[in-house]
Amino acid sequence: MLQEETRRHQITSDRTCERITWHFSPPKAPHFGGLWEAAVKVAKRQLGNSKLSFEDLSTVLTQIEASMNLRPIVPLSEEPNDIAALTPAHFLIGGSMHSLPEHDLHRTPLNHLGHYHQL
């Protein structure tokens, strides 16, 4: 489709009206990709040459995603009372991706809540 000159011109002019610009990365220059190529590098390093089933690959990629979203966005402060750094996970889910989900206790009878420390 992009090989035809008239089609390419039409696509380019339509996208220009919408203020869309194209930035192509050369195939042999992953350093042009910036942050997303760094993410790919981390995933490749974690996976190596593993041969995984779909379920195993899904699990591993989810764990890699969680680890990558726990990297600090800004340098940690020198303040000893700052216990957590701002990470992408805070914007995605409001906290750490490694934390366990809280139990829903709304339908639990009050007399069964004795062994829980928090309500």
N, C-alpha and C positions, 0 to 999 in steps of 0.2 A: 504494500500500500504506500509506503514512504518512498518507493523507488520512482513513482510517477511524479514528474515535475509539477503538474497542475494540482495534484493532491497535496503535495508537500507545501506548495505556496498557499493553498486554501487553509490547511491546518495552521501554518505559521501566522497567517493574517488573522485568523479567528482567535488564536491564543494571544496575539499581541493586543487585540481589543480588550481581552480580559486581564491584561498585564501579567501574563504567565511567561516566564523566561525558562529556557531549557539550559541545563548544565550537564554535559555528558562527561562521564569518567572513562578514560581509556582502559581497555580490558586488562592491560598489564601494569596498571598503576593504582594499586589499592590505596596508596597514601592520599589519593585525591578524595577518597570517601570520608575521611575525617572520623567522626565519632562512630558512625555505624560500622565502618570497617574495623575499628578497634573492638567493637562488640563481637563481630564475626571472628576476629582473631582469638578472643577469649573463649568463645564457644568451640572453635577448632582445637584449641589447646586442651580443653576439658575432654572433648570427645576422642581426639586422636584418630586412630584407625579402627575404632570399635564397630562391631557389627551388632546392631541392636534391633529388637523387635519394635513394632510401632509403639506399644505400650511403654517399653523401656526408654525409647527415644523421647517420647512425650514427657515422661517423668524426669529424665535428665535435663531436657531443655527447660522445663519448668523450674528445676533447681538452679540451673545456670541463670535463668531470667531473674529469679529471686536474689541470687548473689550479686548480679550486675546492678539491680535496682537498690541494693544496699550500699553501694559506693557513695561516699560523701560528694555532694555537689560543690561545696565550698570547703576550704581547709578548716580543720577543727580549731576551735579557739584555745587560747592558753588558760582560760578560766576553768578551774577544777570542778566547779559546780555544773558545768555543761556536760551532761552525761550522754547526749545523743547528738549526732550530726544530722544536718538536713540532707536527705537522700531523695531520689526519684520516687521511692516507695511511699514517702509521706504525701506526695501529690497524687499517686495512683490509688492508694487504699487508706491513707491516713496514718500509717505506722509501718512497722517492720513486716516484711513478707515472711519472716521465719517464725513469727509468733503464732501460737496455736489459737484457733478460733474460740471465742467465748461460748459457753453453753447458754442456750436459750432457756431461762428459768421461769418464763412468764406463766406457763401452764403447770408448773410443778407445785403441788400442795405445800403450804407453808410448813407443815410439820415434817416434810421431807428435806427441808433446807438446812437442817441442823449441822450437817457435816461440811457445808460450804462455808468458806471464810468470808466471802463477799456476797451481798445481795444485789 
